[in-house]
Amino acid sequence: MNQALSYTDAHFNQYVDELIEFLRIPSVSTDPDHAGDVRAAASWLADHLNALGMQNVDIMETPGYPIVYAEYMVDPSKPTILVYGHYDVQPPDPLDLWDSAPFDPVVKNGDLYARGSCDDKGQLFMHVKAAESFFKGSNSLPLNVKYIFEGEEEVGSAHLPQFLKDNRELLKADVAVVSDTALFGSGVPSITYGLRGLAYVEVMLEGPDRDLHSGVYGGAIENPINALAKMIADLHDEDHRVTIDGFYDNVLPLTSEERTTFASLPFDTDEWVHDVGASKPRTEKGYSVLEGTTARPTLDCNGIWGGFTGKGAKTVLPARAYAKISCRLVPNQTPEEITSKLEAHFKKHTPDTMRLTFKDLHGGMGALVDTKSDAMMAASEAMEGVFGQKPYMVRSGGSIPIVSDFKKILGQETVLMGFGLDSDAIHSPNEKFGLDRFRQGIDSIVRFMDIYSKK
């Protein structure tokens, strides 16, 4: 391990230069005009893994973009880790809000600015460079490693579950490792052990068969926007709890240990509220902001529309009103369960003057990882060795569907060792990744591989 850490120290600038080369490839998976660039990124990554001396490097086709696979098998008696990352990136728009070109990486004040620098090329590359430091520093790896790097994460990973099903034997491992999350704060080490799931739906209320003149018909025909607005307003009670029947039936309650950990995290509620430009927080009664944003289920209207919204006035009584609604789910809730309960609720409360159309758009499972497993303990010890303090075990309010897929399809738990920050502006202009965290990530992964190899 020490030889690998020393090699990283001596060659870190080279690692940064190689990451910059990788970031120059505009692998935007959402834009068909960049299809060639996405494949170019896959080829670049495969060539790089081959050059390092990885075994069985392969660009494995899917119905969409390919998955880059590589492995290095040291000894069947040693543990095997499966490392996941994605080489595709979000579109850079709006371009006029970038201070520098999104695919012409620049370093400013210790931060590397480029699309994909944090999400996820920079974090993926930490794993590649940690392996290189072992290869070059001590001629081998301390355990067995398999890598899958996909090119469709930013468009929903539609073909990844089938890839996992088709390659169960190839992907056998003791644990999966993902670096696509964030530290709790700058200089505050943390490991994510919980993720929320998602249920996303669209509803439409239809009243008359066409838009009507509000002067001629208003007062005798119910307005779908009014009706839908009331239905949405009634989805929460005065304690900000969701009013859907059975919504909380399968919610796994927080343990006293978890609530103690939440309370001990270095989090300033007033600063958080100020940063988002709000006047005050609104949480489910009895829960803190951190608990509400990471460990409790939610329901939110993400968009509502209907009628006339152009310039000027048009006294229309609209025929239809629409809304998109999402629920963040906690472990033990399933998207199928919550979507079914949402549909039943809207059907029950649809006025007899209206017709309801309900669409299930998509969903995903949440996840909860055992913090006392060998892999999690190794990750904790590794990060403590780098940061000088034991990392916090935290839950994230977001969703990473691949984690539940690893568990459901491959039977593998996942260690989420992420080194981003919420301020890294992923999916936004001026995305960045601190070079200090790029280095901390490499060193943490080196330590993790060494420690876990001895478990």
Summary of the structure (lengths in Angstrom):
residues: 455
radius of gyration: 24.3
end to end distance: 15.2
largest distance: 83.9
contacts: 1480
relative contact order: 0.18
helix: 37%
strand: 23%
